[in-house]
Amino acid sequence: MTKTRLGRYALLVVGVVLAATEPVLAQSVNADLIYGLNAKLLYVAIPITLLVQIILVYAVWKFRNNDDPQPTRENRRLEITWTVATAIILLFVGVASYTVLGSPAIALTADENQAQPQAQQQIQPSVTHPNRSGATAPDSKQAVEIEIDAFQWGWEFIYPDAGVNSSTELAVPANKSVYLHITSRDVIHAVHVPALGLKQDAIPGEYNTIMTNATEPGTYQLYCAEFCGSGHSKMLANMTVMPQDEYQSWLDEQKSGSGSNESAGGSANSSSLAPVAANPA
């Protein structure tokens, strides 16, 4: 096999692998950022891995019968080349990762040592939960705020502005910023919606805030990702992304008491939920 033909096969393998790693269509800004970063890192890692393996196989084959090997002489040009190449690769990985990790959709944090915009101010206590320590305010008055109260073994989803509580369904409007203020009544839990790229701990006595903007209407599985006792596996709920008009209708139904997901103080247990597909309906 000639070197030219071998090179063509190598390029074909790289192309097939990269095509297979193309990210699926994201259903939220969070998932889009995560899938995009994974794709960038794979685009860098796969060619490097294949190159190293090819060099390794070539070296093993080339020097398989060499009983009197000669020591390799110092080659400064080669050493400078691979040092600079490695630095460039690591710089790319660092910048790409920082861009994603620094996004409010991935890490919504506040710098207490600097003057902060509205998006980074501590929000005021609510009527339902007077202590909102750790929660972060939205950057727009149009954003939706929802409190998630975890307990053994269920959820309470509280809509302070609408005066609505639900224990089985977390409804959010599509294409709109949603701030989820997450806490726990007893032990540590974790809110996890894999399809939307959402995951955050629920810690007793304080709030963690995550921001999302879901773009694809549908029903997604929400569950607890932190082992919290014998009923952990039953701690399920549905996260439903719906158009704005349907979302408003859902809120109106909950207010009138006709909604099937109405909760009296979050006392309902989510173990009666049927499994839900992770993809939009």
C-alpha positions in Angstrom: 0.0 0.0 0.0 1.5 3.4 -1.0 1.8 6.3 1.3 -0.7 8.3 -0.8 -3.3 5.6 -0.5 -2.7 5.2 3.2 -3.1 9.0 3.6 -6.4 8.9 1.7 -7.7 6.1 4.0 -6.7 8.1 7.0 -8.5 11.2 5.8 -11.6 9.1 5.1 -11.6 7.6 8.6 -11.2 11.1 10.1 -14.1 12.4 8.0 -16.4 9.6 9.0 -15.6 9.9 12.7 -16.2 13.7 12.6 -19.5 13.3 10.8 -20.6 10.8 13.4 -19.9 13.3 16.2 -22.0 16.1 14.7 -24.2 17.3 17.6 -28.0 16.7 17.5 -30.4 19.7 17.3 -30.3 21.3 20.7 -33.6 22.0 22.5 -32.3 24.9 24.7 -29.5 27.4 24.8 -27.9 25.4 27.5 -27.8 22.2 25.5 -26.6 24.1 22.4 -23.6 25.5 24.3 -22.7 22.1 25.8 -23.1 20.2 22.5 -21.1 22.9 20.6 -18.2 22.7 23.1 -18.2 18.9 22.9 -18.1 19.0 19.1 -15.2 21.5 19.1 -13.1 19.4 21.5 -13.8 16.2 19.5 -12.8 18.0 16.3 -9.4 18.6 17.9 -9.0 15.4 19.9 -9.9 12.9 17.1 -7.2 13.9 14.5 -4.6 14.2 17.2 -5.4 10.7 18.6 -5.4 9.2 15.1 -2.0 10.9 14.3 -0.4 9.6 17.5 -1.7 6.1 16.9 -0.5 6.1 13.2 3.0 7.3 14.3 3.1 4.6 17.1 2.1 1.8 14.7 4.6 3.0 12.1 7.4 3.2 14.7 6.7 -0.4 15.9 6.6 -1.7 12.3 9.6 0.3 11.1 12.0 -0.7 13.9 10.7 -4.2 14.6 14.0 -6.0 13.6 16.4 -3.3 14.8 18.8 -5.1 17.1 21.3 -2.2 17.2 19.3 1.0 17.6 21.0 4.3 17.3 20.1 7.0 19.9 18.1 9.9 18.5 20.0 13.1 18.2 18.7 16.4 19.6 16.5 18.3 17.1 15.7 21.7 18.4 13.5 22.6 15.4 11.3 19.5 16.0 11.1 20.2 19.8 10.1 23.9 19.2 7.5 22.8 16.6 5.7 20.3 18.9 5.9 22.7 21.8 4.3 25.6 19.9 1.7 23.2 18.4 0.7 21.9 21.8 0.5 25.5 23.2 -1.8 26.5 20.3 -4.1 23.5 20.9 -4.3 24.1 24.6 -5.0 27.8 24.1 -7.9 26.9 21.7 -9.3 24.4 24.2 -9.0 26.9 27.0 -10.7 29.8 25.2 -13.5 27.5 23.8 -14.1 26.1 27.3 -14.0 29.5 29.0 -16.5 31.0 26.5 -19.0 28.3 27.4 -18.3 28.0 31.2 -18.5 31.8 31.5 -22.0 32.0 29.9 -24.9 32.8 32.2 -26.7 29.8 30.8 -24.0 27.5 32.2 -22.7 29.3 35.3 -25.0 32.1 36.6 -22.8 33.6 39.4 -22.3 37.0 40.9 -19.1 38.8 41.7 -19.6 40.3 45.2 -16.5 42.4 45.0 -17.6 44.6 42.1 -20.5 46.8 41.2 -23.0 44.5 39.5 -25.8 45.0 36.9 -29.3 44.0 37.6 -28.7 40.4 36.4 -26.2 39.9 39.2 -28.1 41.4 42.1 -29.5 39.3 44.9 -33.3 39.1 44.4 -35.8 40.1 47.1 -37.5 37.5 49.3 -40.7 36.1 48.1 -44.0 35.6 49.9 -43.8 31.8 49.7 -40.1 31.6 50.6 -38.9 34.5 52.7 -35.2 33.4 52.6 -33.8 33.5 49.1 -30.1 33.4 50.0 -28.0 32.7 46.9 -30.6 33.4 44.3 -29.8 35.6 41.3 -32.2 38.1 39.7 -33.0 37.9 36.0 -31.6 40.5 33.6 -35.0 41.3 32.1 -38.4 42.1 33.5 -39.8 39.8 30.8 -38.0 36.8 32.2 -40.0 34.1 34.0 -39.0 33.2 37.6 -39.9 29.8 39.1 -38.9 28.4 42.4 -38.2 24.7 42.7 -38.5 23.2 46.2 -37.2 19.7 46.4 -38.1 17.3 49.2 -38.1 13.5 50.0 -39.4 12.4 47.5 -41.0 15.0 45.3 -41.0 18.5 43.9 -42.9 21.7 44.3 -42.8 24.1 41.5 -43.8 27.6 42.6 -44.7 30.5 40.3 -44.6 33.5 42.7 -45.8 36.1 40.1 -48.7 34.0 39.1 -49.6 32.5 42.5 -49.5 29.0 41.1 -48.0 25.8 42.7 -47.5 22.4 41.0 -46.1 19.1 42.1 -46.0 17.1 38.9 -45.2 19.4 36.1 -42.7 22.2 35.5 -44.2 24.3 32.7 -42.1 26.9 31.0 -42.7 29.1 27.9 -40.6 28.5 24.8 -38.1 31.1 23.5 -38.1 33.0 26.7 -35.6 33.4 29.5 -36.5 31.3 32.5 -34.8 31.6 35.9 -35.1 28.5 38.1 -34.4 29.2 41.8 -33.7 25.8 43.3 -33.6 24.8 47.0 -34.4 21.8 49.3 -36.5 21.3 52.4 -34.5 18.4 53.8 -31.4 16.8 52.2 -29.3 17.6 49.1 -31.1 16.9 45.9 -30.3 17.8 42.3 -32.5 19.0 39.4 -31.6 17.3 36.2 -33.1 17.6 32.7 -30.6 16.0 30.4 -32.3 16.8 27.1 -32.2 20.6 27.9 -28.7 20.5 29.4 -29.9 21.5 32.9 -28.4 20.3 36.2 -28.2 22.0 39.5 -27.9 21.0 43.2 -30.8 21.7 45.6 -29.3 22.6 48.9 -31.2 23.1 52.2 -31.3 26.7 53.4 -30.1 28.4 50.2 -30.9 28.9 46.6 -29.0 28.0 43.4 -30.2 29.8 40.2 -29.9 28.4 36.7 -31.1 30.2 33.6 -32.5 28.5 30.4 -34.2 29.4 27.2 -35.9 26.4 25.7 -36.4 26.6 22.0 -38.2 23.3 21.2 -41.7 22.8 22.6 -42.2 19.3 24.1 -42.2 17.2 27.3 -38.9 16.4 28.9 -38.0 14.1 31.8 -36.9 15.9 35.0 -35.5 13.8 37.9 -33.3 14.0 40.9 -29.6 13.3 40.2 -28.4 13.2 43.8 -29.1 10.0 45.8 -31.5 11.1 48.6 -32.9 8.0 50.2 -35.1 5.0 49.5 -37.5 7.0 47.2 -34.8 8.5 45.1 -35.7 6.6 41.9 -39.3 7.7 42.2 -38.5 11.4 42.3 -39.7 12.3 38.8 -41.5 15.1 37.2 -42.3 16.4 33.7 -40.8 19.6 32.3 -43.1 20.9 29.6 -42.0 23.6 27.1 -44.9 25.2 25.4 -45.7 28.3 23.3 -46.5 31.5 25.2 -50.3 31.3 24.6 -50.4 27.7 25.9 -48.3 28.6 28.8 -50.6 31.4 29.8 -53.6 29.1 29.5 -51.9 26.5 31.7 -51.3 29.2 34.4 -55.0 30.2 34.2 -56.1 26.6 34.6 -53.9 26.2 37.6 -55.3 29.4 39.1 -58.9 28.2 38.6 -58.1 24.9 40.2 -59.0 22.9 37.1 -55.5 21.9 36.3 -54.6 18.3 36.9 -51.2 19.3 38.2 -52.5 21.6 41.0 -50.6 20.9 44.3 -51.7 21.7 47.8 -48.3 22.9 49.2 -46.4 20.3 47.3 -47.6 17.4 49.3 -48.3 15.2 46.3 -45.7 12.5 45.6 -44.3 12.3 42.1 -43.9 8.5 42.1 -47.2 8.1 40.3 -45.8 9.7 37.2 -45.5 7.7 34.0 -42.1 7.7 32.3 -41.7 10.4 29.7 -39.4 10.4 26.7 -36.4 12.7 26.8 -37.2 14.1 23.3 -39.9 16.6 22.5 -43.4 15.2 21.8 
